[in-house]
């Protein structure tokens, strides 16, 4: 587990959520990334940065 995952899971801000999603993908931790994408803070976020990263990883996990 990377330091980012250990420090930011669960995320408390949009910045932490983005860093965490990227770290989980880099670690190939698709199971946790899939769970994370479904938490309200990320799934319902209106932050453009979170929306962009969320959309990217939802599409990647569907492949």
PyMOL Python script that loads the backbone (N, CA, C, O; Angstrom):
from pymol import cmd

cmd.read_pdbstr("""\
ATOM      1  N   UNK A   1       0.857  -1.184   0.000  1.00  0.00           N
ATOM      2  CA  UNK A   1       0.000   0.000   0.000  1.00  0.00           C
ATOM      3  C   UNK A   1       0.895   1.237   0.000  1.00  0.00           C
ATOM      4  O   UNK A   1       1.814   1.360   0.810  1.00  0.00           O
ATOM      5  N   UNK A   2       0.609   2.136  -0.916  1.00  0.00           N
ATOM      6  CA  UNK A   2       1.412   3.353  -1.000  1.00  0.00           C
ATOM      7  C   UNK A   2       1.076   4.309   0.134  1.00  0.00           C
ATOM      8  O   UNK A   2       0.053   4.169   0.803  1.00  0.00           O
ATOM      9  N   UNK A   3       1.948   5.272   0.333  1.00  0.00           N
ATOM     10  CA  UNK A   3       1.714   6.281   1.356  1.00  0.00           C
ATOM     11  C   UNK A   3       0.477   7.108   1.071  1.00  0.00           C
ATOM     12  O   UNK A   3      -0.220   7.527   1.994  1.00  0.00           O
ATOM     13  N   UNK A   4       0.199   7.346  -0.209  1.00  0.00           N
ATOM     14  CA  UNK A   4      -0.989   8.114  -0.578  1.00  0.00           C
ATOM     15  C   UNK A   4      -2.244   7.361  -0.176  1.00  0.00           C
ATOM     16  O   UNK A   4      -3.168   7.945   0.391  1.00  0.00           O
ATOM     17  N   UNK A   5      -2.280   6.078  -0.464  1.00  0.00           N
ATOM     18  CA  UNK A   5      -3.457   5.280  -0.107  1.00  0.00           C
ATOM     19  C   UNK A   5      -3.616   5.255   1.405  1.00  0.00           C
ATOM     20  O   UNK A   5      -4.722   5.430   1.916  1.00  0.00           O
ATOM     21  N   UNK A   6      -2.531   5.040   2.117  1.00  0.00           N
ATOM     22  CA  UNK A   6      -2.589   4.985   3.579  1.00  0.00           C
ATOM     23  C   UNK A   6      -3.040   6.316   4.175  1.00  0.00           C
ATOM     24  O   UNK A   6      -3.781   6.339   5.158  1.00  0.00           O
ATOM     25  N   UNK A   7      -2.599   7.416   3.588  1.00  0.00           N
ATOM     26  CA  UNK A   7      -2.911   8.736   4.137  1.00  0.00           C
ATOM     27  C   UNK A   7      -4.287   9.255   3.742  1.00  0.00           C
ATOM     28  O   UNK A   7      -4.913   9.979   4.517  1.00  0.00           O
ATOM     29  N   UNK A   8      -4.770   8.904   2.557  1.00  0.00           N
ATOM     30  CA  UNK A   8      -5.981   9.530   2.024  1.00  0.00           C
ATOM     31  C   UNK A   8      -7.194   8.618   1.895  1.00  0.00           C
ATOM     32  O   UNK A   8      -8.204   9.026   1.322  1.00  0.00           O
ATOM     33  N   UNK A   9      -7.122   7.405   2.408  1.00  0.00           N
ATOM     34  CA  UNK A   9      -8.274   6.504   2.304  1.00  0.00           C
ATOM     35  C   UNK A   9      -8.913   6.338   3.668  1.00  0.00           C
ATOM     36  O   UNK A   9      -8.332   5.703   4.548  1.00  0.00           O
ATOM     37  N   UNK A  10     -10.092   6.895   3.858  1.00  0.00           N
ATOM     38  CA  UNK A  10     -10.974   7.533   2.886  1.00  0.00           C
ATOM     39  C   UNK A  10     -10.601   9.006   2.674  1.00  0.00           C
ATOM     40  O   UNK A  10     -10.033   9.640   3.564  1.00  0.00           O
ATOM     41  N   UNK A  11     -10.920   9.541   1.501  1.00  0.00           N
ATOM     42  CA  UNK A  11     -10.576  10.931   1.197  1.00  0.00           C
ATOM     43  C   UNK A  11     -11.458  11.920   1.947  1.00  0.00           C
ATOM     44  O   UNK A  11     -12.634  11.665   2.207  1.00  0.00           O
ATOM     45  N   UNK A  12     -10.856  13.057   2.288  1.00  0.00           N
ATOM     46  CA  UNK A  12     -11.591  14.113   2.991  1.00  0.00           C
ATOM     47  C   UNK A  12     -11.771  15.359   2.138  1.00  0.00           C
ATOM     48  O   UNK A  12     -12.398  16.323   2.578  1.00  0.00           O
ATOM     49  N   UNK A  13     -11.229  15.354   0.926  1.00  0.00           N
ATOM     50  CA  UNK A  13     -11.354  16.508   0.034  1.00  0.00           C
ATOM     51  C   UNK A  13     -11.276  16.025  -1.404  1.00  0.00           C
ATOM     52  O   UNK A  13     -10.942  14.871  -1.675  1.00  0.00           O
ATOM     53  N   UNK A  14     -11.589  16.928  -2.312  1.00  0.00           N
ATOM     54  CA  UNK A  14     -11.498  16.595  -3.733  1.00  0.00           C
ATOM     55  C   UNK A  14     -10.058  16.280  -4.120  1.00  0.00           C
ATOM     56  O   UNK A  14      -9.808  15.356  -4.895  1.00  0.00           O
ATOM     57  N   UNK A  15      -9.121  17.038  -3.588  1.00  0.00           N
ATOM     58  CA  UNK A  15      -7.710  16.808  -3.894  1.00  0.00           C
ATOM     59  C   UNK A  15      -7.268  15.425  -3.431  1.00  0.00           C
ATOM     60  O   UNK A  15      -6.576  14.712  -4.157  1.00  0.00           O
ATOM     61  N   UNK A  16      -7.670  15.052  -2.225  1.00  0.00           N
ATOM     62  CA  UNK A  16      -7.333  13.722  -1.713  1.00  0.00           C
ATOM     63  C   UNK A  16      -8.000  12.633  -2.548  1.00  0.00           C
ATOM     64  O   UNK A  16      -7.387  11.600  -2.819  1.00  0.00           O
ATOM     65  N   UNK A  17      -9.235  12.850  -2.952  1.00  0.00           N
ATOM     66  CA  UNK A  17      -9.957  11.858  -3.757  1.00  0.00           C
ATOM     67  C   UNK A  17      -9.247  11.613  -5.081  1.00  0.00           C
ATOM     68  O   UNK A  17      -9.102  10.468  -5.509  1.00  0.00           O
ATOM     69  N   UNK A  18      -8.811  12.673  -5.724  1.00  0.00           N
ATOM     70  CA  UNK A  18      -8.111  12.548  -7.003  1.00  0.00           C
ATOM     71  C   UNK A  18      -6.789  11.811  -6.819  1.00  0.00           C
ATOM     72  O   UNK A  18      -6.474  10.895  -7.578  1.00  0.00           O
ATOM     73  N   UNK A  19      -6.024  12.206  -5.819  1.00  0.00           N
ATOM     74  CA  UNK A  19      -4.744  11.538  -5.562  1.00  0.00           C
ATOM     75  C   UNK A  19      -4.957  10.064  -5.242  1.00  0.00           C
ATOM     76  O   UNK A  19      -4.192   9.210  -5.690  1.00  0.00           O
ATOM     77  N   UNK A  20      -5.991   9.769  -4.472  1.00  0.00           N
ATOM     78  CA  UNK A  20      -6.281   8.391  -4.091  1.00  0.00           C
ATOM     79  C   UNK A  20      -6.696   7.556  -5.298  1.00  0.00           C
ATOM     80  O   UNK A  20      -6.229   6.428  -5.454  1.00  0.00           O
ATOM     81  N   UNK A  21      -7.559   8.086  -6.147  1.00  0.00           N
ATOM     82  CA  UNK A  21      -7.965   7.345  -7.343  1.00  0.00           C
ATOM     83  C   UNK A  21      -6.756   7.024  -8.215  1.00  0.00           C
ATOM     84  O   UNK A  21      -6.616   5.900  -8.695  1.00  0.00           O
ATOM     85  N   UNK A  22      -5.883   8.011  -8.421  1.00  0.00           N
ATOM     86  CA  UNK A  22      -4.680   7.789  -9.229  1.00  0.00           C
ATOM     87  C   UNK A  22      -3.763   6.749  -8.587  1.00  0.00           C
ATOM     88  O   UNK A  22      -3.208   5.898  -9.282  1.00  0.00           O
ATOM     89  N   UNK A  23      -3.603   6.813  -7.271  1.00  0.00           N
ATOM     90  CA  UNK A  23      -2.728   5.864  -6.572  1.00  0.00           C
ATOM     91  C   UNK A  23      -3.286   4.446  -6.644  1.00  0.00           C
ATOM     92  O   UNK A  23      -2.536   3.494  -6.860  1.00  0.00           O
ATOM     93  N   UNK A  24      -4.580   4.304  -6.466  1.00  0.00           N
ATOM     94  CA  UNK A  24      -5.191   2.973  -6.542  1.00  0.00           C
ATOM     95  C   UNK A  24      -5.031   2.385  -7.939  1.00  0.00           C
ATOM     96  O   UNK A  24      -4.768   1.191  -8.082  1.00  0.00           O
ATOM     97  N   UNK A  25      -5.188   3.210  -8.965  1.00  0.00           N
ATOM     98  CA  UNK A  25      -5.006   2.720 -10.334  1.00  0.00           C
ATOM     99  C   UNK A  25      -3.545   2.310 -10.552  1.00  0.00           C
ATOM    100  O   UNK A  25      -3.273   1.268 -11.148  1.00  0.00           O
ATOM    101  N   UNK A  26      -2.619   3.123 -10.074  1.00  0.00           N
ATOM    102  CA  UNK A  26      -1.193   2.816 -10.234  1.00  0.00           C
ATOM    103  C   UNK A  26      -0.822   1.510  -9.537  1.00  0.00           C
ATOM    104  O   UNK A  26       0.065   0.790  -9.994  1.00  0.00           O
ATOM    105  N   UNK A  27      -1.495   1.207  -8.439  1.00  0.00           N
ATOM    106  CA  UNK A  27      -1.247  -0.033  -7.693  1.00  0.00           C
ATOM    107  C   UNK A  27      -2.047  -1.208  -8.252  1.00  0.00           C
ATOM    108  O   UNK A  27      -1.945  -2.329  -7.754  1.00  0.00           O
ATOM    109  N   UNK A  28      -2.839  -0.947  -9.284  1.00  0.00           N
ATOM    110  CA  UNK A  28      -3.706  -1.973  -9.868  1.00  0.00           C
ATOM    111  C   UNK A  28      -4.707  -2.513  -8.844  1.00  0.00           C
ATOM    112  O   UNK A  28      -5.076  -3.687  -8.878  1.00  0.00           O
ATOM    113  N   UNK A  29      -5.136  -1.642  -7.941  1.00  0.00           N
ATOM    114  CA  UNK A  29      -6.108  -2.024  -6.918  1.00  0.00           C
ATOM    115  C   UNK A  29      -7.505  -1.656  -7.430  1.00  0.00           C
ATOM    116  O   UNK A  29      -8.160  -0.752  -6.912  1.00  0.00           O
ATOM    117  N   UNK A  30      -7.935  -2.378  -8.452  1.00  0.00           N
ATOM    118  CA  UNK A  30      -9.204  -2.079  -9.115  1.00  0.00           C
ATOM    119  C   UNK A  30     -10.407  -2.319  -8.210  1.00  0.00           C
ATOM    120  O   UNK A  30     -11.422  -1.634  -8.336  1.00  0.00           O
ATOM    121  N   UNK A  31     -10.304  -3.276  -7.306  1.00  0.00           N
ATOM    122  CA  UNK A  31     -11.426  -3.556  -6.403  1.00  0.00           C
ATOM    123  C   UNK A  31     -11.706  -2.352  -5.515  1.00  0.00           C
ATOM    124  O   UNK A  31     -12.853  -1.920  -5.403  1.00  0.00           O
ATOM    125  N   UNK A  32     -10.672  -1.807  -4.883  1.00  0.00           N
ATOM    126  CA  UNK A  32     -10.870  -0.652  -4.000  1.00  0.00           C
ATOM    127  C   UNK A  32     -11.240   0.583  -4.817  1.00  0.00           C
ATOM    128  O   UNK A  32     -12.053   1.393  -4.370  1.00  0.00           O
ATOM    129  N   UNK A  33     -10.663   0.740  -5.995  1.00  0.00           N
ATOM    130  CA  UNK A  33     -11.004   1.878  -6.845  1.00  0.00           C
ATOM    131  C   UNK A  33     -12.481   1.831  -7.210  1.00  0.00           C
ATOM    132  O   UNK A  33     -13.159   2.857  -7.179  1.00  0.00           O
ATOM    133  N   UNK A  34     -12.980   0.659  -7.552  1.00  0.00           N
ATOM    134  CA  UNK A  34     -14.400   0.514  -7.870  1.00  0.00           C
ATOM    135  C   UNK A  34     -15.289   0.882  -6.698  1.00  0.00           C
ATOM    136  O   UNK A  34     -16.322   1.526  -6.876  1.00  0.00           O
ATOM    137  N   UNK A  35     -14.890   0.475  -5.494  1.00  0.00           N
ATOM    138  CA  UNK A  35     -15.646   0.837  -4.285  1.00  0.00           C
ATOM    139  C   UNK A  35     -15.611   2.344  -4.075  1.00  0.00           C
ATOM    140  O   UNK A  35     -16.632   2.961  -3.772  1.00  0.00           O
ATOM    141  N   UNK A  36     -14.437   2.926  -4.236  1.00  0.00           N
ATOM    142  CA  UNK A  36     -14.253   4.354  -4.009  1.00  0.00           C
ATOM    143  C   UNK A  36     -15.107   5.187  -4.963  1.00  0.00           C
ATOM    144  O   UNK A  36     -15.659   6.216  -4.571  1.00  0.00           O
ATOM    145  N   UNK A  37     -15.213   4.746  -6.201  1.00  0.00           N
ATOM    146  CA  UNK A  37     -15.998   5.489  -7.188  1.00  0.00           C
ATOM    147  C   UNK A  37     -17.481   5.537  -6.834  1.00  0.00           C
ATOM    148  O   UNK A  37     -18.221   6.358  -7.375  1.00  0.00           O
ATOM    149  N   UNK A  38     -17.916   4.671  -5.936  1.00  0.00           N
ATOM    150  CA  UNK A  38     -19.328   4.611  -5.556  1.00  0.00           C
ATOM    151  C   UNK A  38     -19.652   5.365  -4.273  1.00  0.00           C
ATOM    152  O   UNK A  38     -20.823   5.464  -3.904  1.00  0.00           O
ATOM    153  N   UNK A  39     -18.644   5.900  -3.582  1.00  0.00           N
ATOM    154  CA  UNK A  39     -18.962   6.644  -2.364  1.00  0.00           C
ATOM    155  C   UNK A  39     -19.562   7.990  -2.765  1.00  0.00           C
ATOM    156  O   UNK A  39     -19.152   8.572  -3.769  1.00  0.00           O
ATOM    157  N   UNK A  40     -20.529   8.489  -1.993  1.00  0.00           N
ATOM    158  CA  UNK A  40     -21.222   9.728  -2.371  1.00  0.00           C
ATOM    159  C   UNK A  40     -20.289  10.904  -2.645  1.00  0.00           C
ATOM    160  O   UNK A  40     -20.533  11.681  -3.568  1.00  0.00           O
ATOM    161  N   UNK A  41     -19.237  11.043  -1.863  1.00  0.00           N
ATOM    162  CA  UNK A  41     -18.316  12.166  -2.043  1.00  0.00           C
ATOM    163  C   UNK A  41     -17.734  12.202  -3.455  1.00  0.00           C
ATOM    164  O   UNK A  41     -17.449  13.279  -3.978  1.00  0.00           O
ATOM    165  N   UNK A  42     -17.558  11.056  -4.065  1.00  0.00           N
ATOM    166  CA  UNK A  42     -17.005  10.993  -5.422  1.00  0.00           C
ATOM    167  C   UNK A  42     -18.113  10.833  -6.454  1.00  0.00           C
ATOM    168  O   UNK A  42     -18.130  11.538  -7.463  1.00  0.00           O
ATOM    169  N   UNK A  43     -19.027   9.922  -6.210  1.00  0.00           N
ATOM    170  CA  UNK A  43     -20.096   9.637  -7.173  1.00  0.00           C
ATOM    171  C   UNK A  43     -20.984  10.851  -7.427  1.00  0.00           C
ATOM    172  O   UNK A  43     -21.454  11.049  -8.547  1.00  0.00           O
ATOM    173  N   UNK A  44     -21.219  11.666  -6.397  1.00  0.00           N
ATOM    174  CA  UNK A  44     -22.118  12.816  -6.519  1.00  0.00           C
ATOM    175  C   UNK A  44     -21.382  14.149  -6.620  1.00  0.00           C
ATOM    176  O   UNK A  44     -22.013  15.205  -6.612  1.00  0.00           O
ATOM    177  N   UNK A  45     -20.074  14.110  -6.715  1.00  0.00           N
ATOM    178  CA  UNK A  45     -19.286  15.338  -6.743  1.00  0.00           C
ATOM    179  C   UNK A  45     -19.616  16.181  -7.971  1.00  0.00           C
ATOM    180  O   UNK A  45     -19.829  15.659  -9.066  1.00  0.00           O
ATOM    181  N   UNK A  46     -19.652  17.488  -7.766  1.00  0.00           N
ATOM    182  CA  UNK A  46     -19.845  18.430  -8.867  1.00  0.00           C
ATOM    183  C   UNK A  46     -18.542  19.159  -9.201  1.00  0.00           C
ATOM    184  O   UNK A  46     -18.516  20.028 -10.072  1.00  0.00           O
ATOM    185  N   UNK A  47     -17.475  18.801  -8.510  1.00  0.00           N
ATOM    186  CA  UNK A  47     -16.163  19.391  -8.766  1.00  0.00           C
ATOM    187  C   UNK A  47     -15.679  18.907 -10.138  1.00  0.00           C
ATOM    188  O   UNK A  47     -15.569  17.700 -10.355  1.00  0.00           O
ATOM    189  N   UNK A  48     -15.391  19.822 -11.061  1.00  0.00           N
ATOM    190  CA  UNK A  48     -14.984  19.419 -12.408  1.00  0.00           C
ATOM    191  C   UNK A  48     -13.769  18.491 -12.439  1.00  0.00           C
ATOM    192  O   UNK A  48     -13.698  17.594 -13.279  1.00  0.00           O
ATOM    193  N   UNK A  49     -12.831  18.697 -11.547  1.00  0.00           N
ATOM    194  CA  UNK A  49     -11.644  17.838 -11.510  1.00  0.00           C
ATOM    195  C   UNK A  49     -12.001  16.417 -11.102  1.00  0.00           C
ATOM    196  O   UNK A  49     -11.517  15.453 -11.695  1.00  0.00           O
ATOM    197  N   UNK A  50     -12.843  16.291 -10.094  1.00  0.00           N
ATOM    198  CA  UNK A  50     -13.268  14.965  -9.638  1.00  0.00           C
ATOM    199  C   UNK A  50     -14.092  14.287 -10.728  1.00  0.00           C
ATOM    200  O   UNK A  50     -13.926  13.093 -10.980  1.00  0.00           O
ATOM    201  N   UNK A  51     -14.969  15.033 -11.368  1.00  0.00           N
ATOM    202  CA  UNK A  51     -15.797  14.470 -12.442  1.00  0.00           C
ATOM    203  C   UNK A  51     -14.916  13.904 -13.552  1.00  0.00           C
ATOM    204  O   UNK A  51     -15.166  12.804 -14.043  1.00  0.00           O
ATOM    205  N   UNK A  52     -13.893  14.645 -13.945  1.00  0.00           N
ATOM    206  CA  UNK A  52     -13.012  14.192 -15.026  1.00  0.00           C
ATOM    207  C   UNK A  52     -12.289  12.900 -14.652  1.00  0.00           C
ATOM    208  O   UNK A  52     -12.248  11.958 -15.444  1.00  0.00           O
ATOM    209  N   UNK A  53     -11.721  12.853 -13.456  1.00  0.00           N
ATOM    210  CA  UNK A  53     -10.984  11.663 -13.026  1.00  0.00           C
ATOM    211  C   UNK A  53     -11.940  10.500 -12.797  1.00  0.00           C
ATOM    212  O   UNK A  53     -11.634   9.364 -13.160  1.00  0.00           O
ATOM    213  N   UNK A  54     -13.084  10.773 -12.203  1.00  0.00           N
ATOM    214  CA  UNK A  54     -14.093   9.726 -11.976  1.00  0.00           C
ATOM    215  C   UNK A  54     -14.522   9.103 -13.304  1.00  0.00           C
ATOM    216  O   UNK A  54     -14.586   7.880 -13.430  1.00  0.00           O
ATOM    217  N   UNK A  55     -14.813   9.938 -14.277  1.00  0.00           N
ATOM    218  CA  UNK A  55     -15.240   9.462 -15.591  1.00  0.00           C
ATOM    219  C   UNK A  55     -14.158   8.598 -16.237  1.00  0.00           C
ATOM    220  O   UNK A  55     -14.449   7.561 -16.833  1.00  0.00           O
ATOM    221  N   UNK A  56     -12.916   9.037 -16.111  1.00  0.00           N
ATOM    222  CA  UNK A  56     -11.792   8.283 -16.679  1.00  0.00           C
ATOM    223  C   UNK A  56     -11.700   6.887 -16.070  1.00  0.00           C
ATOM    224  O   UNK A  56     -11.547   5.903 -16.795  1.00  0.00           O
ATOM    225  N   UNK A  57     -11.794   6.795 -14.753  1.00  0.00           N
ATOM    226  CA  UNK A  57     -11.630   5.487 -14.112  1.00  0.00           C
ATOM    227  C   UNK A  57     -12.867   4.608 -14.225  1.00  0.00           C
ATOM    228  O   UNK A  57     -12.738   3.385 -14.268  1.00  0.00           O
ATOM    229  N   UNK A  58     -14.038   5.179 -14.275  1.00  0.00           N
ATOM    230  CA  UNK A  58     -15.243   4.369 -14.515  1.00  0.00           C
ATOM    231  C   UNK A  58     -15.116   3.693 -15.878  1.00  0.00           C
ATOM    232  O   UNK A  58     -15.412   2.506 -16.015  1.00  0.00           O
ATOM    233  N   UNK A  59     -14.679   4.447 -16.883  1.00  0.00           N
ATOM    234  CA  UNK A  59     -14.512   3.880 -18.226  1.00  0.00           C
ATOM    235  C   UNK A  59     -13.433   2.800 -18.242  1.00  0.00           C
ATOM    236  O   UNK A  59     -13.610   1.758 -18.873  1.00  0.00           O
ATOM    237  N   UNK A  60     -12.339   3.035 -17.567  1.00  0.00           N
ATOM    238  CA  UNK A  60     -11.250   2.048 -17.549  1.00  0.00           C
ATOM    239  C   UNK A  60     -11.672   0.760 -16.858  1.00  0.00           C
ATOM    240  O   UNK A  60     -11.287  -0.329 -17.283  1.00  0.00           O
ATOM    241  N   UNK A  61     -12.454   0.876 -15.804  1.00  0.00           N
ATOM    242  CA  UNK A  61     -12.878  -0.322 -15.074  1.00  0.00           C
ATOM    243  C   UNK A  61     -13.905  -1.139 -15.852  1.00  0.00           C
ATOM    244  O   UNK A  61     -14.075  -2.330 -15.591  1.00  0.00           O
ATOM    245  N   UNK A  62     -14.588  -0.508 -16.803  1.00  0.00           N
ATOM    246  CA  UNK A  62     -15.573  -1.236 -17.615  1.00  0.00           C
ATOM    247  C   UNK A  62     -14.917  -2.090 -18.687  1.00  0.00           C
ATOM    248  O   UNK A  62     -15.559  -2.984 -19.239  1.00  0.00           O
ATOM    249  N   UNK A  63     -13.650  -1.832 -18.992  1.00  0.00           N
ATOM    250  CA  UNK A  63     -12.950  -2.564 -20.065  1.00  0.00           C
ATOM    251  C   UNK A  63     -12.652  -3.976 -19.646  1.00  0.00           C
ATOM    252  O   UNK A  63     -12.069  -4.739 -20.417  1.00  0.00           O
TER     253      UNK A  63
END
""", "prot")
cmd.dss("prot")
cmd.show_as("cartoon", "prot")
cmd.util.cbc("prot")
cmd.orient("prot")
